[in-house]
Amino acid sequence: MRSLRIAALLLFFNFFLAPPALLAASPPVAPPSCSVRLSIAAKRLRISADDWLETTATLENVGSTEVVLVEPGDGSEDGWRTPVIRWSARRIEPGQATAATTLEPEGRCGLMNGPNPAVEVFVLAPGRSRRLRMPLVAPRLGPPGVYEVTLTYDNEPRMAFHGTSPNDPAVRRYRESTACLVTSNTLRVKVIAGSTGNHKS
């Protein structure tokens, strides 16, 4: 009988007096992954240092349920609206490991086209793909060399539109879209000396 009372007291102290950190047994739930694949392709994988890498991009629904996504538009590359488009590049240096860096967008004016949900918001059924309307152009990669380039598509339904009231009815369709963060395949691009002759191969 005495041993049962001792066991009960130990259970009481362990449960009610344990530090909060010890009581948090279940880890935080990660957000569901986006069941979409992003593929990019380039007309040319050998470009001048004076030129930009121009690509086409395709989104494919590889999941079992439909998703509602958004075409990139004016301001996507600047983080002014959803989806946000980010380019990442890693220069291949012989004999050494180099980290990928996010390419900064080119300078632009402060004006931006408003939302156009009738054209930009679309449904992607399971097994279906959609080539994005807008040609996606990476910022200049840098001096001559070989680069590995990827593109990230980040659709955030609650994101505000630069210069547009959050109460604008056109924004509602974007808020009903599917949150989706996906990174493309990798393109290996060779940058050669530009016409200015300022770079050496």
C-alpha beads as a LAMMPS data file, in Angstrom:
LAMMPS data file: protein, C-alpha beads

201 atoms
200 bonds

1 atom types
1 bond types

-500.0 500.0 xlo xhi
-500.0 500.0 ylo yhi
-500.0 500.0 zlo zhi

Masses

1 110.0

Atoms # bond

1 1 1 0.000 0.000 0.000
2 1 1 2.821 2.334 0.901
3 1 1 4.528 1.653 -2.453
4 1 1 1.325 2.615 -4.297
5 1 1 1.170 5.968 -2.443
6 1 1 4.799 6.674 -3.322
7 1 1 4.160 5.860 -7.002
8 1 1 1.130 8.174 -6.999
9 1 1 3.161 11.015 -5.474
10 1 1 5.924 10.574 -8.035
11 1 1 3.375 10.677 -10.848
12 1 1 1.877 13.882 -9.359
13 1 1 5.236 15.654 -9.152
14 1 1 6.354 14.533 -12.604
15 1 1 3.166 15.689 -14.333
16 1 1 2.156 18.867 -12.468
17 1 1 5.556 20.210 -11.449
18 1 1 7.557 19.333 -14.538
19 1 1 9.076 22.290 -16.427
20 1 1 6.896 23.484 -19.339
21 1 1 9.565 22.476 -21.852
22 1 1 9.312 18.857 -20.712
23 1 1 5.539 18.838 -21.093
24 1 1 5.733 19.966 -24.745
25 1 1 6.060 16.431 -26.094
26 1 1 4.620 16.963 -29.594
27 1 1 6.783 18.905 -32.081
28 1 1 5.274 21.828 -34.030
29 1 1 3.371 20.768 -37.126
30 1 1 5.114 21.766 -40.342
31 1 1 2.997 23.413 -43.041
32 1 1 1.887 21.046 -45.814
33 1 1 4.198 20.954 -48.802
34 1 1 3.007 22.229 -52.152
35 1 1 2.310 19.380 -54.569
36 1 1 3.649 21.335 -57.537
37 1 1 6.782 20.908 -59.636
38 1 1 8.479 23.918 -61.251
39 1 1 10.540 23.361 -64.403
40 1 1 12.562 26.007 -66.228
41 1 1 14.248 25.899 -69.627
42 1 1 16.418 28.418 -71.473
43 1 1 16.763 29.192 -75.158
44 1 1 20.508 29.608 -74.675
45 1 1 22.753 28.236 -71.942
46 1 1 25.723 30.194 -73.259
47 1 1 25.252 33.942 -72.925
48 1 1 27.289 37.136 -73.002
49 1 1 28.189 38.952 -69.783
50 1 1 26.227 41.885 -71.269
51 1 1 23.105 39.751 -71.656
52 1 1 20.417 38.216 -69.444
53 1 1 19.331 34.610 -69.071
54 1 1 15.814 34.308 -70.503
55 1 1 13.763 31.260 -69.534
56 1 1 10.333 29.716 -69.806
57 1 1 8.724 28.139 -66.735
58 1 1 6.120 25.412 -66.296
59 1 1 4.132 24.487 -63.175
60 1 1 2.889 20.882 -62.900
61 1 1 0.468 19.565 -60.282
62 1 1 1.986 16.264 -59.113
63 1 1 -0.470 15.853 -56.226
64 1 1 -3.942 14.329 -55.939
65 1 1 -5.989 17.509 -55.398
66 1 1 -6.403 20.651 -57.449
67 1 1 -4.516 23.821 -56.545
68 1 1 -5.264 27.462 -57.330
69 1 1 -2.144 29.329 -58.396
70 1 1 -1.176 32.759 -59.716
71 1 1 0.803 33.851 -62.748
72 1 1 3.846 36.028 -62.016
73 1 1 3.317 39.621 -63.062
74 1 1 4.706 43.114 -62.835
75 1 1 6.342 43.401 -59.401
76 1 1 6.779 39.668 -58.759
77 1 1 10.530 39.902 -59.222
78 1 1 10.691 42.812 -56.737
79 1 1 8.647 41.185 -53.962
80 1 1 5.807 43.682 -54.439
81 1 1 3.058 41.132 -55.022
82 1 1 2.319 37.428 -55.096
83 1 1 3.811 35.255 -56.437
84 1 1 7.312 36.386 -55.555
85 1 1 9.989 35.247 -58.001
86 1 1 13.573 34.804 -56.773
87 1 1 16.652 33.787 -58.731
88 1 1 19.583 32.005 -57.128
89 1 1 22.978 31.419 -58.720
90 1 1 26.161 29.603 -57.732
91 1 1 29.396 30.171 -59.611
92 1 1 31.255 26.935 -60.297
93 1 1 34.869 27.458 -59.229
94 1 1 37.293 24.596 -60.005
95 1 1 38.581 22.980 -56.840
96 1 1 36.443 24.932 -54.374
97 1 1 32.895 24.934 -53.035
98 1 1 30.882 28.116 -53.500
99 1 1 27.519 28.947 -51.952
100 1 1 24.467 29.974 -53.922
101 1 1 23.376 33.608 -53.594
102 1 1 20.056 35.304 -54.358
103 1 1 20.327 37.610 -57.368
104 1 1 19.098 41.134 -56.713
105 1 1 16.479 42.436 -59.183
106 1 1 17.367 45.207 -61.633
107 1 1 16.413 48.783 -60.709
108 1 1 12.967 50.005 -61.758
109 1 1 10.415 52.787 -61.262
110 1 1 7.998 52.766 -58.322
111 1 1 4.854 52.200 -60.395
112 1 1 3.307 48.744 -60.793
113 1 1 0.390 47.279 -62.715
114 1 1 -2.623 46.429 -60.554
115 1 1 -4.127 42.964 -59.942
116 1 1 -5.792 41.201 -62.872
117 1 1 -7.301 37.987 -61.430
118 1 1 -9.262 37.082 -64.577
119 1 1 -5.937 36.561 -66.374
120 1 1 -3.550 35.671 -63.567
121 1 1 -5.417 33.321 -61.190
122 1 1 -5.883 29.773 -62.473
123 1 1 -6.836 26.261 -61.327
124 1 1 -4.374 23.424 -61.864
125 1 1 -5.955 19.970 -61.665
126 1 1 -3.955 16.862 -60.642
127 1 1 -1.653 15.711 -63.419
128 1 1 -2.049 18.972 -65.360
129 1 1 0.662 21.513 -66.163
130 1 1 0.697 25.155 -67.210
131 1 1 3.436 27.087 -68.927
132 1 1 3.599 30.540 -67.401
133 1 1 2.754 33.367 -69.767
134 1 1 5.492 35.733 -68.711
135 1 1 9.064 35.067 -69.932
136 1 1 11.195 34.967 -66.803
137 1 1 14.499 36.796 -67.114
138 1 1 17.228 36.459 -64.492
139 1 1 19.318 39.463 -63.466
140 1 1 22.826 39.540 -64.932
141 1 1 24.818 36.649 -63.530
142 1 1 28.228 38.301 -63.233
143 1 1 31.684 37.961 -64.804
144 1 1 32.485 35.177 -67.263
145 1 1 32.331 31.689 -65.846
146 1 1 29.978 28.762 -65.291
147 1 1 26.926 29.203 -63.078
148 1 1 24.214 26.955 -61.660
149 1 1 20.903 28.824 -61.681
150 1 1 17.546 28.041 -60.040
151 1 1 14.235 29.854 -59.760
152 1 1 11.903 29.945 -56.738
153 1 1 8.147 30.539 -57.064
154 1 1 6.498 31.671 -53.822
155 1 1 2.722 32.181 -53.868
156 1 1 1.557 33.814 -50.619
157 1 1 -2.230 34.383 -50.752
158 1 1 -2.303 36.995 -47.947
159 1 1 0.424 39.173 -49.449
160 1 1 -0.527 42.788 -50.178
161 1 1 -0.186 44.298 -53.647
162 1 1 2.162 47.266 -53.887
163 1 1 0.097 50.403 -54.490
164 1 1 -3.270 48.579 -54.245
165 1 1 -5.757 48.852 -51.387
166 1 1 -6.215 45.569 -49.474
167 1 1 -9.968 46.185 -49.797
168 1 1 -9.844 46.142 -53.592
169 1 1 -12.313 43.390 -54.715
170 1 1 -9.787 42.190 -57.308
171 1 1 -7.432 41.100 -54.528
172 1 1 -9.977 38.614 -53.139
173 1 1 -9.275 35.996 -55.830
174 1 1 -5.577 36.021 -54.963
175 1 1 -6.361 35.463 -51.286
176 1 1 -8.302 32.337 -52.214
177 1 1 -5.309 30.800 -54.011
178 1 1 -3.063 28.012 -52.672
179 1 1 0.058 28.825 -50.664
180 1 1 2.937 27.340 -52.629
181 1 1 6.713 27.560 -52.309
182 1 1 8.680 25.575 -54.880
183 1 1 12.180 25.686 -56.388
184 1 1 12.950 24.709 -59.966
185 1 1 15.435 22.371 -61.532
186 1 1 18.998 23.681 -61.973
187 1 1 20.311 25.177 -65.207
188 1 1 24.051 25.234 -65.877
189 1 1 24.872 28.438 -67.744
190 1 1 28.152 29.566 -69.272
191 1 1 28.778 33.313 -69.319
192 1 1 31.333 34.521 -71.869
193 1 1 33.030 37.905 -72.273
194 1 1 30.742 40.726 -73.329
195 1 1 31.063 42.995 -76.342
196 1 1 32.613 45.744 -74.206
197 1 1 35.752 43.660 -73.851
198 1 1 35.990 44.400 -70.128
199 1 1 35.999 40.724 -69.186
200 1 1 38.461 37.964 -69.890
201 1 1 37.408 34.384 -70.613

Bonds

1 1 1 2
2 1 2 3
3 1 3 4
4 1 4 5
5 1 5 6
6 1 6 7
7 1 7 8
8 1 8 9
9 1 9 10
10 1 10 11
11 1 11 12
12 1 12 13
13 1 13 14
14 1 14 15
15 1 15 16
16 1 16 17
17 1 17 18
18 1 18 19
19 1 19 20
20 1 20 21
21 1 21 22
22 1 22 23
23 1 23 24
24 1 24 25
25 1 25 26
26 1 26 27
27 1 27 28
28 1 28 29
29 1 29 30
30 1 30 31
31 1 31 32
32 1 32 33
33 1 33 34
34 1 34 35
35 1 35 36
36 1 36 37
37 1 37 38
38 1 38 39
39 1 39 40
40 1 40 41
41 1 41 42
42 1 42 43
43 1 43 44
44 1 44 45
45 1 45 46
46 1 46 47
47 1 47 48
48 1 48 49
49 1 49 50
50 1 50 51
51 1 51 52
52 1 52 53
53 1 53 54
54 1 54 55
55 1 55 56
56 1 56 57
57 1 57 58
58 1 58 59
59 1 59 60
60 1 60 61
61 1 61 62
62 1 62 63
63 1 63 64
64 1 64 65
65 1 65 66
66 1 66 67
67 1 67 68
68 1 68 69
69 1 69 70
70 1 70 71
71 1 71 72
72 1 72 73
73 1 73 74
74 1 74 75
75 1 75 76
76 1 76 77
77 1 77 78
78 1 78 79
79 1 79 80
80 1 80 81
81 1 81 82
82 1 82 83
83 1 83 84
84 1 84 85
85 1 85 86
86 1 86 87
87 1 87 88
88 1 88 89
89 1 89 90
90 1 90 91
91 1 91 92
92 1 92 93
93 1 93 94
94 1 94 95
95 1 95 96
96 1 96 97
97 1 97 98
98 1 98 99
99 1 99 100
100 1 100 101
101 1 101 102
102 1 102 103
103 1 103 104
104 1 104 105
105 1 105 106
106 1 106 107
107 1 107 108
108 1 108 109
109 1 109 110
110 1 110 111
111 1 111 112
112 1 112 113
113 1 113 114
114 1 114 115
115 1 115 116
116 1 116 117
117 1 117 118
118 1 118 119
119 1 119 120
120 1 120 121
121 1 121 122
122 1 122 123
123 1 123 124
124 1 124 125
125 1 125 126
126 1 126 127
127 1 127 128
128 1 128 129
129 1 129 130
130 1 130 131
131 1 131 132
132 1 132 133
133 1 133 134
134 1 134 135
135 1 135 136
136 1 136 137
137 1 137 138
138 1 138 139
139 1 139 140
140 1 140 141
141 1 141 142
142 1 142 143
143 1 143 144
144 1 144 145
145 1 145 146
146 1 146 147
147 1 147 148
148 1 148 149
149 1 149 150
150 1 150 151
151 1 151 152
152 1 152 153
153 1 153 154
154 1 154 155
155 1 155 156
156 1 156 157
157 1 157 158
158 1 158 159
159 1 159 160
160 1 160 161
161 1 161 162
162 1 162 163
163 1 163 164
164 1 164 165
165 1 165 166
166 1 166 167
167 1 167 168
168 1 168 169
169 1 169 170
170 1 170 171
171 1 171 172
172 1 172 173
173 1 173 174
174 1 174 175
175 1 175 176
176 1 176 177
177 1 177 178
178 1 178 179
179 1 179 180
180 1 180 181
181 1 181 182
182 1 182 183
183 1 183 184
184 1 184 185
185 1 185 186
186 1 186 187
187 1 187 188
188 1 188 189
189 1 189 190
190 1 190 191
191 1 191 192
192 1 192 193
193 1 193 194
194 1 194 195
195 1 195 196
196 1 196 197
197 1 197 198
198 1 198 199
199 1 199 200
200 1 200 201
